[in-house]
Amino acid sequence: MPSSDISVELNERIEGFISTLRLGQAIGSYKIAHKTVDILRRLVSQTRWVNAGELMTVVRREGRRIMDAQPSEALVGNMVRRVLKIIREEYASDRGKGEEGDPQDSLHKLLMAEGQTDDFSTPSHNLKVRVIEALNEFLVEIETSADNIAMQALEHIHSNEVIMTAGKSRTVEAFLKGAARKRKFQVMVTECAPSYQGQQLAASLAKAKIETTVITDSAVFAMMSRVNKVIIGTHTVMANGGDRKSVV
């Protein structure tokens, strides 16, 4: 249920996103991540709260509301946790207790705390500005992630290689086009039935003057011996190192 401290406009925006998730209309990790963080940023700026504790309560409550719309969509939960981490970091920094340092040292402190909880009840006049600025930076990081990955393409793709990929991925597309600026290589794209998103990617790569071949999903095993590298888009990276790719 929506809280009374959320404006009608913001609640409608949240409900619209929830409906999109339930209907499976939110396609692609970029769109889901960006939309989730954008809504949480609006929560920070438009809801009433006095301290970091109250703010995190609001973010957790509305984040859970969004996550419940599509429990299998791990990306929403990851974004909510990242925003909560940003709030804790900015609160600590505002109080002169930065959380930056050795990650192993931070984990050791966390394990040794044994149930101790930080006090987030102290009001901070600058916290809203600091958190919003940090979330703006995080959104820019999301928006430029594909381009930043594409900048590393020349280090991984070499001339005359045969690359295989599956379906359509915004990041993989930018990566391959980035490598094509100085490398000549061939790409095999599985059509990824029944959505046939692979055909969309193949058409886009062909327009960029990349030699591209569309193959059926059943032909992957037969063609694998000719392939030098397999590059696939990942929707979610799991804690155990596994990945999940959306198939529409």
N, C-alpha and C positions, 0 to 999 in steps of 0.2 A: 504494500500500500504506500502511496506517496505521502510524504510528510507535509505538514502545514507550513513549514518554513521554506518550501520551494515554490517559486512563482508558477503561475499557470503556464506561461510560455515555456519555461524550462521543463516542466513536467510533461508537456505535450511533446517536446523534443525527445525526452527520454523514452516516452511511450512509443514514439515513432520508430526509434532505434530498436526497441524491444520487439516491436512487431516485425521489423525487417529481419531480425535474427531468427525469430520463430518461423517465419515463412521461408527462410533460407535464401533471402534475396541479397544478403551482404556477401559479395564475392570478393575474395582476395584478402590476404593478411594486412596489406597496406591500408585499405579502406576501413577495415574493422578496427585496427589499432589507432588510426588517426581519429576516427569518430569517437572511440571510447575516451581517449585522452582529451579531446575537445569538449566532450560533455563534462568530464571531471573538472576541467579547467573552469567551465561555467559554474559548476557547483561551488568551487572555491571563491569565485568573484561575486556570485549572486545570492548565496545563502548567508544567514546570520550565524556567526560563531564568535566566541571570545578567545579561545585558546586552541592550541594544536590538538588537544584531546577531543574537543568538540568537533573540530574539522575532520579528524580521522574517523570519528563516529559517523558523520554524514557521508563521507566517501565510502566507508565500508557498507553502510546501509544501502545506498543507491547502487554501489558496485555489485552487491549481492543480488539486488533486484534485476540488474542487467544480466548477470551471470546465470540466474535461474531461468532466463528466457531460452537459453541454449546451453545446457550443462556440458555438452561435448565440445564447445568452443573454448579451448584453453586460453586463447589469446586475450580474451576480455579479462580473465582473472589475472593474467600476467601484467596487463597494463594497470589494473587496479593496484596490484602489489607494488609496481614501480612507482606509481603516484604516491602511495603511502610512504614508501622509502624516501622520496623527494621531500615530503612534508617533514619527516623525522630529521632528515639531514639539514633542512633549512632552519628548523626550530633549534637544533643543536648549534648550528653556525651562528644564529642570531643571539644565542646566549653565550657565545664564545667557547663552545665545546664542539669543534668540528669533528665529524665522524670519519674523515678521510685518514688513510694510513694503510698499513699492511693488511691485506684481506685476511691472512692467516691469523694475525693478531686480533682482528675484529671478531673472527669466529671463535677464537679462544676466549675472549671476553664474554661472548654470548653464551658459550657453554658453561663458563664459570659463574655466570650470574645466578643460576639455580633459582629461577622463579622471581627474581627481582625485576621490577618494572620501572621504567623511567617515568618521571613526573612530567606530564604534558599539560598540566593545569595552569601553569603560569602564563598570564596574558602577554602577548607580544604585539606591539603596535605595527611593527614592520613585517610581520610574518606573511600577511596576505600579498603584499607587493613582491616579496622574495619568492614565494611559492609560484605566483603567476609568472614571474620572469623565468623561473626554472622550468615550468611547464611549457612556456613558449619556446625555450631552447630545446626541450625534448621533442616538441612537435617539428621543429626545424630538422632535428636529427632524423626523425622518421621520414620526413619529406625528401631528405637528401640521401637516405640510406642506399637506394638503388644506384645512384650516381657514384657514391663513394665506393661501392663494391665494384662497379664497372671500371673504375680507375685502376683496379688491380688486375684487369683481364689480361694484359700483355705479359704478366708474370706467370700466367697459368696456361695460356693457349699459344701454341707455336705453329709455325707455317706447315701447311700440308697435313695437318691432323684432321681426323674425322671425329666429330663431336656428336653425341646422341643426347637428346633431351625429350621430355614428355609433356604434352599439353602446352598450356600458355602460362607463362610467368613474367610479370613485369620486370622483376630483377634479372632473370636469366636473359630476357630480351635485351636489356640495357648492357648486360655483361658481354653478350656475343657481339653486339653492335660496337661496343667499345674496343673489342679485340680486332674487329674487322677493319678498323682504321689503319692498321699497319701489318695485319696478318692475312694471308690467304688460306682458308680452310673450308671444310665441307661440314654441313650440319644435317643430321638425320633427325626428323621430328616424328614421334609416334602420334597418330591422329587423336588418340585418347577418346575413343567412343564411350558413351553415345553423344557426348557434348561436342566432339570433334574440335576442341579448342586448339589442338595441334595444327590444324589447317590455318587458323587465324595467325598463329605465330609464324608458320612457314611463309605465309603471304607477306607478313611484315618484314621478315628477314630477307626475302627475295627482293623486296623494294630497296633494301639497303645494299644490294649487290652481293649478297652472301649466297654461295652455292648451297641450295637447300633441297632436301628430298623428304617427302612425306611417306611414311611407311605405316602399314597396319599394325595394330597392337600385337597380333599373332606372329608378326615377322621379326620381333625383337631378338629372339634367341638366334635365328638364322643370321642376322646382321651383326650380332655382337662381336664376332671374331674380327671384323673390319674396324671396330671402334677403338679409338685411343683413350677417350675420356667420356664419362657420362656426367652431365650437369643437369640437375633437376631443381625446380623451385620448391621451397619448403614453406609450408603454412605455419607449422609449429614445431619447435625443437623441444623435446621432452627432457625431463631431468636425467634420465638414464642415457642420454645421447642419441636416442632414436628420434626420427622426424616423422611428421605427418603431412601429407600432401592432399589438398582438397581435390576431389574428383566430382565434377558436376554432370 
